[in-house]
């Protein structure tokens, strides 16, 4: 596992995109993940990200909703965990790694990050056998607007 308990953010990693998946060079790419200490689905999502080459530093803030407020996350965008990439982009909820890599390869101007509101069954960390609930990944913007980045219609689309 690549888990680290760290304080702070990292800014010096260079990013490469190869074969449609996110990879790093020179040093590990770190996601700072803010979650409740007892959240098992958050741990499942962290495992998903680490399986795809990311390092994580997880934090357990005393008031996670206050933290989400400070990052500008509207209630309608929220899920159980908030990940902050070393570049400052925010990834809220159970977003499959491949869509984070796609976003990081070419972040839209004015973007705050991506969000999967709620906790859809079948997303990374929310696996429940063969059950799956289609969901939207939102592109969230610094101006408070959002649009659909991609609609995930089935479990296979997440791979």
Secondary structure, 3 states (H helix, E strand, C coil): CCEECCCCCCCCCEEEEECCEEEEECCCCEEEEECCCCCHHHHHHHHHHHHCCCEEEEECCCCHHHHHHHCCCCHHHCCCCEEEECCCCEEECCCCHHHHHHHHHCCCCCEEEEECCCCCCCCCCCCCCCCCCCEEEEEEECCCCEEEEEEECCHHHHC
